[in-house]
Amino acid sequence: MKRLNHHLIGADQGSVMMFSDFADNGPMWTGDGPREKRRSVTFTEPFRSLPLVQVAISMWDMDGDTNQRADLRAEKVTEKGFDLVFRTWGDSRVARIRADWLALGEIAGEDDWELY
């Protein structure tokens, strides 16, 4: 369990269109085997410490004639942002993916200051 030590907790959220590969016959739509797309997300303002980040697929457009495989993760989480990563593999054909995210964590207050 992550324990939050500060009296101010912030929430930031967003939605990211990961890709739309059917429009230009990109590798998620036409390829096979392991494939990956990354998008960098920057928080509205930095957190005081590493936030908790939750990600979810909010829209997917997949070929129904192949296996539907999807892995969505938050990687390289820092106080300033993270990488949103979508992966698929095998014969899956993914036309497009939109992902939503939510970050919760400690934020700085007006009265916060550091000596050094």
Steps between C-alpha positions, in 0.01 A plus 500: 500500500625847419474736796457870428680724751368837397176682576454609136408229250466577131332319213587547134336321210497483125419312183750407229438375148777242487483438125269466203688252281213397273505848340852456360549121518733531798667204671234448768247439221711325236784344699529188710712387790599727789410867447507802730389865502611752765368844585659735750261658752591814695300587811340844530740569788759279672409286798713512820574127473422219259124495441279197455407470132203301370450443126210350303398449141210737433454414131627213294445409138620145433463256213246237603651231274824474701585452866451818701811549713577819691731613778482860627740627767644809666880478491783728612275686746660815647370802688465680164340233281518148360505293182169352390580171323273280288618158382350225289642182346427206274243548224302773681394788276443821693355792305506758781520540875412786734619477860391696807719554805467623857787602730460550876768622737643758734519857369680807628312770686554876512657475846745221409867594488834330534802625691761372256 
